[in-house]
């Protein structure tokens, strides 16, 4: 009998001989299975392991199987022939019968059972099961114990990290992070006024102003680099972290770090032994409260493993994978920024994503529930599949393709009538955000809708709206934002609207074809197109590239950075310097263009010039 391709593990014993054997010894105590779980959440094209413990713990044989399923309520199909393959440890026959793997092993010492999760299984379920027999015979075989866990492609750690107002990446950035800013491969990070680069040989170099440069220690060879608003960190080749910046005149050190998670004013780290440590401003997330530490210790004692840490401006939220396959949370930092975990969030969840505004967390589970807390009281929204954030509001795409918004209405927490009409008549596939506005996109259809602050890109002028309504927006279109303007573009279109001082009006000399990438800082945009770069918006914040004639550098009026950019043999990366204030509008900003061995920088928050890396 042929079966469709499955993923999951199940050991279901169906043969009459097995059932009869069980019936012969009904009074014997059964082998018990405890702590059945995976060593890590299943991700496509990666290996995870089945972990377990049993009573008794020796002289045991473990029968196992796994398959891929489309939902978490189904079972793997086990026939009598499959059962024979499991008993005979014939993995090839198991695979022919539609299982991912199966077989049996000696369970003494509880060896892990590896599962190689295949490609193209995102959002399906890994079903895994074990059945344990006690070889001396004084225990009856265990029940068939099974679990199902959702398979992901790692998006919770990567792409969706850019949906937050404060991006959850290694590089300090706001809503306007470039589409090329991959979390897993960052060798050039920026604070508000400096840059830290990492060479392929592990050497680091600092360029710029501020305490993150003047307070820098002598740096050893590094594996990774990270940035805060006014600080940096490295992970050394010996896996120790060094953190420095405005928060202290001397650096902080954390030993044996697995991964570092930077926020504006502090950093949190997952340690190799599973613990969590922090550094930075102790008032704004750089110190874990005693209550939160007790919860961390309790989760670790129950075999929980920290997976990731998210942040608002002044609080952190750690996610622990538990043996059940679900997750539990720990929060610390300022309560009005989400640093106190609500009682409703202390139970185990199956978490799909976490998105943050400046002062609130939203946790999205795999059942479509979105839970928000922080500056505003705890609230829950249902039937949500994806969440995005502005500074003080959230918007979610519902399971039916509509949009639901909550939070401060001035910052996009309430849809306008035009946006309501558009989102009710078009299936919404994604959103974009600026500081105070959202844009709804229906890929494959014409037009978009905006809402939020009318002076901050929440209103699309009629002439641009007419052009958008005549244009089919595909998934090749991307967004970039400043505080009060949005750019929507693909390789042959560029639509810009918002406050002119923030880049919301497109100058006539900016090309609208052969576009590669557009990024923003607080006040200006920078675009790579036709093997060149173009800037517009706030002049002092990088909106014009110093050329010694029409656009003059405040550092050196004769500086010609336009020529320096043209001299680069190749433009490998463009990026921005973002500034951030929780209470006031920022007036600083800058950009950089990287070549093979040099970087060109300009703006009022950084030194203008060409610097070797």
C-alpha positions as CSV (number, residue, x, y, z in Angstrom):
1,X,0.0,0.0,0.0
2,X,1.4,3.4,-1.0
3,X,1.1,6.5,1.2
4,X,1.5,10.2,0.6
5,X,4.7,11.8,1.9
6,X,4.4,12.4,5.6
7,X,6.4,14.1,8.4
8,X,5.9,13.0,12.0
9,X,6.8,10.1,14.3
10,X,4.3,7.6,15.5
11,X,4.5,4.1,16.8
12,X,1.1,2.6,16.7
13,X,1.0,-1.2,17.3
14,X,-2.0,-2.7,15.4
15,X,-1.1,-6.3,15.0
16,X,-3.3,-8.8,16.9
17,X,-0.2,-10.6,18.2
18,X,0.9,-7.4,19.9
19,X,-2.5,-6.8,21.4
20,X,-2.7,-10.4,22.6
21,X,0.7,-10.1,24.2
22,X,-0.5,-7.1,26.1
23,X,-3.6,-9.0,27.2
24,X,-1.6,-11.9,28.6
25,X,0.0,-9.7,31.3
26,X,-2.7,-7.2,32.3
27,X,-1.7,-7.0,35.9
28,X,1.9,-6.1,35.3
29,X,2.9,-2.4,35.8
30,X,3.5,-0.6,32.6
31,X,6.7,1.1,31.5
32,X,6.2,4.8,31.9
33,X,7.5,7.5,29.5
34,X,8.4,10.9,30.9
35,X,9.6,14.1,29.3
36,X,9.0,13.1,25.7
37,X,10.1,16.1,23.6
38,X,12.4,17.3,20.8
39,X,15.8,18.7,21.5
40,X,14.9,21.8,19.4
41,X,11.8,23.1,17.6
42,X,11.6,21.3,14.2
43,X,12.7,23.4,11.2
44,X,12.7,22.4,7.6
45,X,16.0,21.0,6.3
46,X,17.5,20.7,9.8
47,X,18.1,17.9,12.3
48,X,16.3,17.6,15.6
49,X,16.3,14.8,18.2
50,X,13.7,12.9,20.2
51,X,14.5,13.1,23.9
52,X,12.8,11.0,26.6
53,X,13.1,9.4,30.0
54,X,11.5,6.2,31.2
55,X,10.8,4.1,34.3
56,X,12.5,1.6,34.5
57,X,15.6,3.3,33.0
58,X,17.6,0.2,31.9
59,X,17.1,-3.1,30.0
60,X,14.7,-1.3,27.7
61,X,14.1,-1.3,24.0
62,X,12.6,1.9,22.3
63,X,10.5,1.5,19.2
64,X,10.1,4.8,17.3
65,X,8.6,6.3,14.1
66,X,8.0,9.7,12.5
67,X,6.1,11.2,9.7
68,X,5.0,14.6,8.2
69,X,1.4,15.5,8.6
70,X,-0.8,18.4,7.4
71,X,-2.4,19.0,10.7
72,X,-1.7,18.2,14.4
73,X,-4.7,16.0,14.9
74,X,-3.7,13.2,12.4
75,X,-1.8,10.1,13.0
76,X,1.0,8.4,11.0
77,X,-0.3,5.3,9.1
78,X,1.2,2.2,10.5
79,X,0.3,-1.2,8.9
80,X,1.3,-4.7,10.0
81,X,4.1,-4.6,7.4
82,X,5.3,-1.3,8.9
83,X,5.3,-2.8,12.3
84,X,7.5,-5.6,11.2
85,X,9.9,-3.0,9.7
86,X,10.0,-1.2,13.1
87,X,10.7,-4.4,15.0
88,X,13.3,-5.5,12.4
89,X,14.9,-2.0,12.5
90,X,14.4,-1.8,8.7
91,X,14.5,2.0,8.0
92,X,14.4,1.6,4.2
93,X,11.1,-0.3,4.3
94,X,9.7,2.3,6.7
95,X,10.4,5.1,4.3
96,X,8.8,3.1,1.5
97,X,5.7,2.8,3.7
98,X,5.5,6.6,3.9
99,X,7.3,7.3,7.2
100,X,10.1,9.7,7.7
101,X,12.0,7.3,9.9
102,X,11.4,4.3,12.2
103,X,13.3,1.5,14.0
104,X,14.3,0.5,17.4
105,X,17.3,1.1,19.7
106,X,18.5,0.1,23.2
107,X,17.2,2.8,25.5
108,X,19.8,2.4,28.2
109,X,21.2,5.8,28.9
110,X,18.3,7.4,26.9
111,X,20.2,8.0,23.6
112,X,18.7,10.7,21.4
113,X,16.9,9.6,18.3
114,X,17.8,11.9,15.3
115,X,15.1,13.2,12.8
116,X,16.2,14.9,9.6
117,X,13.3,17.2,8.8
118,X,13.1,17.6,5.0
119,X,12.8,20.7,2.8
120,X,9.5,22.2,1.8
121,X,7.7,21.2,5.1
122,X,7.1,24.7,6.5
123,X,3.8,24.9,8.4
124,X,3.3,21.1,8.4
125,X,3.6,19.0,11.5
126,X,6.2,16.6,12.7
127,X,4.5,13.6,14.4
128,X,6.9,11.5,16.5
129,X,6.1,8.5,18.8
130,X,7.9,6.0,20.9
131,X,6.8,2.7,22.6
132,X,9.1,1.1,25.2
133,X,9.4,-2.5,26.2
134,X,11.2,-3.9,29.3
135,X,13.3,-6.8,28.2
136,X,13.2,-8.8,31.5
137,X,9.5,-8.9,31.1
138,X,8.4,-7.8,34.6
139,X,6.8,-4.6,33.1
140,X,4.2,-4.5,30.5
141,X,5.1,-2.4,27.4
142,X,4.3,1.3,27.6
143,X,1.5,2.9,25.8
144,X,2.3,4.4,22.5
145,X,3.3,8.0,23.3
146,X,3.1,10.6,20.6
147,X,3.6,14.3,20.1
148,X,3.0,16.7,17.1
149,X,5.0,19.9,16.6
150,X,4.7,22.6,14.0
151,X,7.6,22.8,11.5
152,X,8.9,26.3,10.7
153,X,11.5,27.7,8.4
154,X,13.0,29.9,11.1
155,X,11.0,33.1,10.2
156,X,10.4,33.9,13.8
157,X,14.2,34.5,14.1
158,X,14.7,36.2,10.7
159,X,12.2,37.9,8.4
160,X,9.6,38.8,10.9
161,X,12.2,40.5,13.1
162,X,11.8,43.4,10.7
163,X,8.0,43.8,11.4
164,X,8.7,45.5,14.8
165,X,9.1,49.2,15.3
166,X,12.5,48.5,16.9
167,X,13.9,45.8,14.6
168,X,14.8,42.6,16.4
169,X,18.2,42.1,14.7
170,X,21.9,42.4,15.5
171,X,22.0,45.9,14.0
172,X,20.2,48.8,15.7
173,X,17.5,50.0,13.3
174,X,13.9,51.1,13.2
175,X,11.0,50.3,10.9
176,X,13.1,51.2,7.9
177,X,15.6,48.3,8.0
178,X,16.8,47.4,4.4
179,X,15.5,44.1,2.9
180,X,19.1,42.9,2.7
181,X,19.6,43.1,6.5
182,X,19.7,39.4,7.2
183,X,19.9,38.6,10.9
184,X,22.2,35.6,10.5
185,X,25.0,37.4,8.5
186,X,25.8,40.9,9.7
187,X,29.4,42.1,9.4
188,X,28.7,45.9,9.6
189,X,26.5,47.4,12.3
190,X,25.7,51.0,13.2
191,X,24.8,53.0,16.3
192,X,23.4,56.5,15.9
193,X,26.8,58.0,15.3
194,X,29.4,55.2,14.5
195,X,29.9,52.0,12.7
196,X,31.6,48.7,13.7
197,X,32.8,46.4,10.9
198,X,34.0,42.8,11.0
199,X,36.4,41.3,8.5
200,X,36.4,37.8,7.3
201,X,39.6,37.2,9.4
202,X,37.8,38.3,12.6
203,X,39.3,41.8,12.8
204,X,37.1,44.7,13.8
205,X,37.3,48.4,13.1
206,X,35.4,51.4,14.5
207,X,34.5,54.6,12.6
208,X,32.6,57.6,13.9
209,X,31.8,59.7,16.9
210,X,30.5,59.3,20.4
211,X,31.1,57.3,23.6
212,X,30.8,54.1,21.6
213,X,34.2,55.1,20.0
214,X,35.9,56.9,22.9
215,X,34.9,54.1,25.5
216,X,35.9,51.2,23.2
217,X,38.4,48.7,24.7
218,X,41.1,46.8,22.8
219,X,39.2,44.2,20.9
220,X,40.2,40.6,20.3
221,X,39.4,38.6,17.2
222,X,35.6,38.4,16.8
223,X,33.0,36.0,15.4
224,X,30.0,38.5,15.5
225,X,29.3,42.2,16.0
226,X,26.2,43.9,17.4
227,X,25.0,47.5,18.0
228,X,22.8,49.5,20.3
229,X,21.6,53.1,20.0
230,X,24.9,54.4,21.7
231,X,27.0,51.2,22.0
232,X,28.4,48.0,20.5
233,X,29.2,44.5,21.4
234,X,31.3,41.7,19.9
235,X,31.3,37.9,20.4
236,X,34.9,36.9,20.5
237,X,36.5,33.8,19.1
238,X,36.4,32.3,22.6
239,X,32.6,33.0,22.7
240,X,32.9,35.7,25.3
241,X,31.0,39.0,24.9
242,X,32.4,42.5,25.3
243,X,29.9,45.3,25.5
244,X,30.6,49.0,25.7
245,X,29.0,52.4,25.0
246,X,27.4,55.4,26.6
247,X,25.9,53.5,29.5
248,X,29.3,53.1,31.2
249,X,32.9,54.4,30.8
250,X,34.2,50.8,31.2
251,X,33.2,47.8,29.1
252,X,31.1,44.9,30.4
253,X,32.1,41.3,29.9
254,X,29.9,38.2,29.7
255,X,31.5,34.7,29.5
256,X,30.6,31.8,27.2
257,X,27.8,33.4,25.2
258,X,25.6,31.5,22.7
259,X,23.8,34.5,21.2
260,X,23.4,38.3,22.0
261,X,20.2,40.3,21.6
262,X,20.7,44.1,21.5
263,X,18.1,46.7,22.5
264,X,18.6,50.5,22.4
265,X,20.1,50.9,25.9
266,X,21.1,47.3,26.9
267,X,21.9,43.9,25.7
268,X,20.7,40.4,26.8
269,X,22.6,37.2,26.1
270,X,21.8,33.5,26.1
271,X,24.7,31.6,27.6
272,X,26.1,28.3,26.5
273,X,24.9,26.7,29.8
274,X,21.3,27.8,29.1
275,X,21.3,30.8,31.4
276,X,20.6,34.5,30.6
277,X,22.8,37.5,31.4
278,X,22.5,41.2,30.6
279,X,24.6,44.4,30.3
280,X,23.9,48.0,29.7
281,X,21.6,50.6,31.4
282,X,20.4,48.8,34.5
283,X,17.2,50.9,34.6
284,X,16.2,50.2,31.0
285,X,16.6,46.4,30.7
286,X,20.2,45.9,31.7
287,X,19.4,44.1,35.0
288,X,17.1,41.1,35.5
289,X,14.8,41.5,38.5
290,X,14.9,38.9,41.3
291,X,11.3,37.7,40.4
292,X,12.2,37.3,36.7
293,X,15.4,35.5,37.7
294,X,13.4,33.0,39.8
295,X,11.2,32.3,36.8
296,X,14.2,31.8,34.6
297,X,15.7,29.3,37.1
298,X,12.4,27.5,37.5
299,X,12.1,27.1,33.7
300,X,15.7,25.8,33.4
301,X,15.0,23.3,36.2
302,X,12.1,21.9,34.2
303,X,14.4,21.4,31.1
304,X,13.3,24.6,29.4
305,X,15.8,26.1,26.9
306,X,16.0,29.8,26.1
307,X,15.4,30.2,22.3
308,X,15.3,33.9,21.6
309,X,15.0,37.3,23.4
310,X,12.9,40.2,22.1
311,X,12.9,43.9,23.3
312,X,11.0,47.1,23.4
313,X,12.8,50.4,24.2
314,X,13.3,49.5,27.9
315,X,12.3,45.9,28.4
316,X,13.2,42.4,27.3
317,X,11.1,39.2,26.7
318,X,12.8,35.8,26.7
319,X,11.2,32.7,25.0
320,X,11.9,29.3,26.5
321,X,11.2,26.1,24.6
322,X,9.7,23.5,27.0
323,X,9.8,19.7,26.8
324,X,6.1,19.8,25.9
325,X,7.0,21.4,22.6
326,X,5.4,24.7,23.7
327,X,7.0,27.9,24.9
328,X,7.0,29.9,28.1
329,X,8.0,33.6,28.6
330,X,10.0,35.7,31.0
331,X,10.0,39.5,31.0
332,X,12.1,42.1,32.7
333,X,12.7,45.9,32.5
334,X,10.4,48.8,32.9
335,X,6.8,47.7,33.4
336,X,5.3,50.4,31.2
337,X,7.5,49.1,28.4
338,X,6.2,45.5,28.8
339,X,8.8,44.4,31.4
340,X,6.2,42.8,33.7
341,X,4.6,39.6,32.4
342,X,0.8,39.6,32.7
343,X,-0.7,36.6,34.6
344,X,-2.5,35.7,31.3
345,X,0.9,35.1,29.7
346,X,2.5,32.8,32.3
347,X,1.0,29.6,30.9
348,X,2.6,27.6,28.0
349,X,1.9,28.8,24.5
350,X,2.6,27.6,21.0
351,X,4.3,30.8,19.7
352,X,4.4,31.8,16.1
353,X,5.8,35.3,16.3
354,X,6.6,38.2,18.6
355,X,6.4,41.9,17.4
356,X,7.2,45.0,19.4
357,X,6.4,48.7,19.4
358,X,8.4,51.2,21.4
359,X,6.7,50.3,24.6
360,X,4.6,47.1,24.1
361,X,5.0,43.4,23.2
362,X,2.6,41.5,21.0
363,X,2.8,37.7,21.1
364,X,1.1,35.8,18.3
365,X,0.4,32.1,18.8
366,X,-0.3,29.4,16.3
367,X,-4.0,29.4,17.0
368,X,-4.3,33.0,15.7
369,X,-4.4,34.7,19.1
370,X,-2.5,38.0,19.5
371,X,-1.7,39.1,23.1
372,X,-0.5,42.6,23.7
373,X,0.7,44.4,26.9
374,X,3.1,47.2,28.0
375,X,2.1,50.8,28.1
376,X,-1.5,49.9,27.7
377,X,-3.4,47.2,29.6
378,X,-3.3,43.5,28.5
379,X,-5.6,42.8,25.5
380,X,-6.2,39.8,23.2
381,X,-7.2,39.7,19.6
382,X,-8.3,36.6,17.7
383,X,-8.0,35.2,14.1
384,X,-4.7,37.0,13.5
385,X,-2.0,35.5,11.2
386,X,0.6,38.3,11.0
387,X,1.4,41.4,13.1
388,X,3.2,44.7,12.3
389,X,4.0,47.7,14.5
390,X,4.5,51.5,14.4
391,X,5.8,53.4,17.4
392,X,2.7,53.1,19.5
393,X,0.3,50.8,17.6
394,X,-0.1,47.3,16.1
395,X,-2.0,46.1,13.0
396,X,-2.7,42.4,12.2
397,X,-3.7,40.7,9.1
398,X,-6.6,38.4,10.0
399,X,-7.0,34.8,8.8
400,X,-9.7,36.0,6.3
401,X,-7.3,38.6,4.8
402,X,-8.7,41.7,6.6
403,X,-6.9,44.1,8.9
404,X,-7.4,44.7,12.6
405,X,-5.5,47.6,14.3
406,X,-5.1,48.5,18.0
407,X,-3.1,50.9,20.0
408,X,-2.8,54.7,19.7
409,X,-5.1,55.9,16.8
410,X,-2.7,58.7,16.0
411,X,-0.1,56.1,15.3
412,X,-2.2,53.8,13.2
413,X,-4.3,52.0,15.9
414,X,-7.6,52.9,14.0
415,X,-8.2,52.4,10.3
416,X,-9.5,55.3,8.3
417,X,-12.7,54.9,6.3
418,X,-10.7,54.6,3.0
419,X,-8.4,52.0,4.5
420,X,-11.4,50.1,5.9
421,X,-13.0,50.0,2.4
422,X,-9.8,48.9,0.7
423,X,-9.1,46.1,3.3
424,X,-12.7,44.9,3.2
425,X,-12.7,44.5,-0.6
426,X,-9.1,43.2,-1.2
427,X,-7.4,40.3,0.4
428,X,-4.5,41.9,2.3
429,X,-1.2,40.0,2.1
430,X,1.2,42.3,4.0
431,X,1.6,45.7,5.6
432,X,4.3,48.4,5.7
433,X,4.9,50.8,8.5
434,X,6.5,54.2,9.3
435,X,6.8,55.9,12.7
436,X,3.0,56.6,12.8
437,X,1.3,55.1,9.8
438,X,0.5,51.7,8.1
439,X,0.1,50.7,4.5
440,X,-2.0,47.7,3.4
441,X,-0.9,45.8,0.3
442,X,-2.9,43.2,-1.6
443,X,-0.4,41.4,-3.8
444,X,-1.7,40.8,-7.3
445,X,-4.2,43.6,-7.1
446,X,-4.1,47.3,-7.9
447,X,-3.7,50.1,-5.3
448,X,-2.8,50.3,-1.6
449,X,-4.3,52.0,1.4
450,X,-2.7,54.0,4.2
451,X,-3.9,55.2,7.6
452,X,-2.5,56.7,10.8
453,X,-1.0,60.2,11.1
454,X,-2.1,62.2,8.0
455,X,1.1,64.3,8.2
456,X,3.3,61.2,8.6
457,X,2.4,59.1,5.4
458,X,-1.1,58.1,6.8
459,X,-2.7,60.0,3.9
460,X,-1.8,59.3,0.2
461,X,-2.2,62.4,-2.0
462,X,-4.8,62.0,-4.7
463,X,-2.4,62.1,-7.7
464,X,-0.2,59.4,-6.2
465,X,-3.3,57.3,-5.2
466,X,-4.5,57.5,-8.8
467,X,-1.2,56.2,-10.0
468,X,-1.2,53.4,-7.4
469,X,-4.8,52.5,-8.3
470,X,-3.7,51.9,-11.9
471,X,-0.7,49.8,-10.9
472,X,-0.8,46.1,-10.0
473,X,1.2,45.7,-6.8
474,X,3.1,42.4,-6.8
475,X,5.4,40.7,-4.2
476,X,8.3,42.3,-6.1
477,X,7.4,45.7,-4.4
478,X,9.1,46.6,-1.2
479,X,8.7,49.4,1.4
480,X,11.1,51.8,3.0
481,X,10.2,54.5,5.6
482,X,11.4,57.6,7.4
483,X,9.6,59.0,10.4
484,X,7.0,60.7,8.2
485,X,7.3,59.3,4.7
486,X,7.0,56.0,2.9
487,X,8.6,54.8,-0.3
488,X,7.0,51.8,-2.2
489,X,9.0,50.5,-5.1
490,X,10.1,47.7,-7.4
491,X,12.7,47.7,-10.1
492,X,10.7,50.0,-12.4
493,X,8.3,51.9,-10.0
494,X,8.9,54.4,-7.2
495,X,6.0,55.9,-5.3
496,X,6.8,58.3,-2.4
497,X,4.5,60.3,-0.1
498,X,4.5,62.0,3.3
499,X,6.2,65.1,4.7
500,X,8.6,66.7,2.2
501,X,11.1,67.5,5.0
502,X,11.3,63.7,5.6
503,X,11.7,62.6,2.0
504,X,8.0,62.5,1.2
505,X,8.4,64.4,-2.1
506,X,10.4,62.9,-4.9
507,X,12.9,65.3,-6.7
508,X,12.8,65.3,-10.5
509,X,16.4,64.1,-10.8
510,X,15.7,60.8,-9.0
511,X,15.4,57.9,-11.5
512,X,12.4,55.5,-11.2
513,X,13.8,52.6,-13.1
514,X,16.6,50.0,-12.6
515,X,16.0,50.3,-8.8
516,X,17.8,47.8,-6.6
517,X,17.1,49.0,-3.1
518,X,15.8,51.9,-1.1
519,X,16.4,52.6,2.6
520,X,15.6,55.4,5.0
521,X,16.9,57.0,8.2
522,X,14.8,59.3,10.4
523,X,14.6,62.1,7.8
524,X,15.9,61.0,4.4
525,X,16.0,58.2,1.8
526,X,18.9,56.6,0.0
527,X,18.4,54.5,-3.2
528,X,20.7,52.2,-5.1
529,X,19.9,52.2,-8.9
530,X,21.8,52.0,-12.2
531,X,25.0,51.1,-10.3
532,X,24.8,54.4,-8.5
533,X,23.2,55.9,-5.4
534,X,20.7,58.8,-5.0
535,X,19.6,60.6,-1.8
536,X,16.6,62.9,-1.0
537,X,14.9,64.3,2.1
538,X,16.4,66.1,5.0
539,X,19.5,67.8,3.7
540,X,21.4,67.7,7.0
541,X,20.5,64.1,7.7
542,X,22.0,62.6,4.5
543,X,19.3,63.8,2.0
544,X,22.1,65.2,-0.2
545,X,25.4,63.6,-0.9
546,X,28.3,66.2,-0.4
547,X,29.8,67.0,-3.8
548,X,31.7,70.3,-3.0
549,X,29.4,72.4,-5.1
550,X,25.6,72.1,-4.7
551,X,25.7,70.0,-1.5
552,X,28.3,71.0,1.0
553,X,29.7,69.0,3.9
554,X,29.5,70.7,7.3
555,X,32.9,69.0,8.1
556,X,34.7,70.1,5.0
557,X,32.9,72.2,2.3
558,X,35.4,71.0,-0.4
559,X,34.6,67.3,0.3
560,X,33.4,65.5,-2.8
561,X,31.8,62.2,-1.6
562,X,29.8,61.8,-4.9
563,X,33.1,61.3,-6.6
564,X,34.3,59.0,-3.9
565,X,31.3,56.8,-4.4
566,X,31.9,56.7,-8.1
567,X,35.4,55.6,-7.4
568,X,34.3,52.5,-5.5
569,X,34.8,49.5,-7.8
570,X,31.6,47.9,-6.5
571,X,28.7,49.0,-4.2
572,X,28.3,46.1,-1.9
573,X,25.9,47.6,0.6
574,X,24.0,50.8,1.5
575,X,22.8,51.6,5.0
576,X,21.6,54.2,7.4
577,X,22.5,55.7,10.8
578,X,19.3,55.9,12.8
579,X,18.7,58.1,15.9
580,X,16.0,57.4,18.4
581,X,14.3,59.5,21.1
582,X,11.3,58.3,23.1
583,X,9.8,61.7,23.6
584,X,11.1,64.1,21.0
585,X,11.4,64.3,17.2
586,X,15.0,63.5,16.2
587,X,17.0,65.9,14.0
588,X,20.1,63.7,13.3
589,X,20.8,61.0,10.8
590,X,23.2,59.8,8.1
591,X,24.0,57.1,5.5
592,X,26.8,54.9,4.3
593,X,27.9,53.2,1.1
594,X,30.3,50.3,1.3
595,X,32.7,49.1,-1.3
596,X,35.2,46.2,-1.3
597,X,37.6,47.8,1.2
598,X,36.2,51.3,2.1
599,X,33.0,52.9,3.3
600,X,31.7,56.4,2.4
601,X,29.7,58.1,5.2
602,X,27.8,61.4,5.5
603,X,25.2,63.1,7.6
604,X,25.0,65.3,10.7
605,X,25.3,62.3,13.1
606,X,28.5,60.9,11.7
607,X,31.8,62.2,10.3
608,X,31.7,62.9,6.5
609,X,34.4,61.1,4.6
610,X,35.9,57.9,3.1
611,X,37.2,55.4,5.6
612,X,39.1,52.2,5.3
613,X,37.6,49.1,6.9
